[in-house]
Amino acid sequence: MTEQCKGDGSIQKLVANKWKTVGIGQLFLLKNKHNPTQVLIKLIRKKRNEVHIFQCKPKVKTNGKSLILKGTDTKKKQEFVLAVRFNQDFTMQQFQTTLDKLYRRNQSISTPSRHKRQASKPPKQLRIELSQYAWDCELCTYRNEPTVFDCEVCKHPRPLKKRDTGILPVIHANVDSALPDNLPPVFTPKGSEMNTPMNGTGTKSNSKERPFPDIAENEELQLENKEDKDEVVMLNDEEYAKDENDSKEDEEEKSDSKPSGSPVLDKKMSKEEEQKSSIKELITKVTNGEIISGIKHSEVEAVLLLCHDVFTDSETMLTILLDRLCDKELVDVNARIRGVKMCESWIRNYWDADFQTHEKMKDIVYEFIDDLSDSSANSKTAHLTDSDIKLLSRIKNTFNQKANSYEIEKKRKMAKVRSVKILGAIDVPKNYDIMTATAEEIAQQITLMDFALFQSIEKREMCGQGWKKKDRESRSPHLLEMIKQFNQISKWVQCVVLQQKNKKKRTKCIEKFIDIAVHLKDLRNFSACCAINFGLSANVLYRLKDAWNSVGKQQLKQYAEIQLIYKGKKNWELLRVLHKNAHAPSILHTGLFLQDLLNTDEGNDDTKKDGTVNFAKLKQTYNLIEQICMYQQSQYFKVKTNHIMQQYLRQTWKKQESYNDDKMYKISTIIKNKDSEGKEVEETDLVLIAW
């Protein structure tokens, strides 16, 4: 390590808001060949000849004869605020001038000119290392088993990256945070205070956690005495059989003591009865127009229709609601009107989710319709007046209208399918090259394809973590399609870059995808923008050092900004700002809004301590879903559909499904070696690649 300047002085470090002397002796300012953006300050103590080395950032503040800066102790691997004091002003000026030059140089090279590449490992070796740890999917947040490498829910591939051990490296220490402004007074080693004191706080980072107490030392977990322990261990088979017989006799005595006429209820049945009574109470309050948990009855109605499957099933709630409308004790006409409107709203807004494919729900409504036309004494509606029957008939009319409109829509779709079969699908030219189109055109067509899926996601698909259930294919079909297309775009980016025959074309291809990601962000398609970021950050592309080193500074700067958005730090702070400032139509990042729904669902109980429904949780879930659906409104009217490009993308995405991680890594290795040799991919290599 090259010595830049030296002199006599001392170093103090800030610990628990107090300055603690490291040592007094000779100071050396050294170049850091491992990390040129930082320097090394070396102290050799006079008394014991001990050596202390701190890796420091060149940003400094002056305080009398001291320089204040942040540094990492290379032995303890801890970061401190340091006060470096000099005996001579000339030495301090030398240190400060050298540090300022390095700081200005770092500022002028804010855009990375070289591609930072970490050592990569083959997928097989990474799978062995990662197969010991469970993992959460980045898209659907599902907790997967350690040995699973494609999410069981959304099939999103597990990132094959080294696990972060959390240990601070000696050379590449991350000390990016700014220097604290208000530092405590600086004292010299002799105890005299500096002429210009500084006030404030400073903390020690990466401090060791307090170890957990040994379980054996916890007296509460130990047996009270040795005799109790011996009794447990020495219990033989005869005593165990005797004890079991005694318990059986006790149960028989209890059963004999019960009255013969009292029914014995199963625990499960009692819970079901409790649940029904709770739902019945909710329906009664809603139809009566009462306020529940500070929420108006109209909002409660909307929340119940959307989120009721969290605590009950649709058949139970519909039966209770229709029974309420036919109740003899219901005298208030306004209550019956509210109930009828609730039924109509349910049929109109949730026909596909609750009625169309659920025969039980249809049977309940058909039975209700039959009762309306039945004038016998056994009918549920026999006691109702003609005006009440007329009011309830609105449910029948709404149900029939919705059923008929669905059949018309079904026939229209079938006719469209027939016409496609007769006329044939859209033909894509044989030599069609999508990369000849502009980045904006490609971004526009991907946005149209993504928005068609995002807009088709129904509200009910986002309730109760339906995308993680066993019947997720029927509960959240459009949401799963959205996640699938995200994975396809990410893989497509990797395939297109690897398919280029030489380094120059690969570099242009990387730059093209960065431009596409920028246009996607401008179009408020945060999902596809993230997918391209995932693709470019994949190991098979990230290890292509030679191709990345030729990428222009402007593209690298734009790519760094996009990476910063999707890093997920501070609870996705930057991405949340973009979502908040966006307007409809927009395509939200799937992973973010699913994470919010998951946290709301798992962070709150379904019921309160008294057994009633936790309506605050349902209201929070409802608000989140309504906020997401707000971005589904409107259309990208200014963007024209390019059917040939969209058809080409669908065909390409389907074809690339057969490419696994091992094959992609093998191709990446061949291309990486060719780039390092400055050669193009030859015909013999194409046989090995076998796209």
Summary of the structure (lengths in Angstrom):
residues: 691
radius of gyration: 34.8
end to end distance: 48.5
largest distance: 109.9
contacts: 1912
relative contact order: 0.07
helix: 54%
strand: 11%
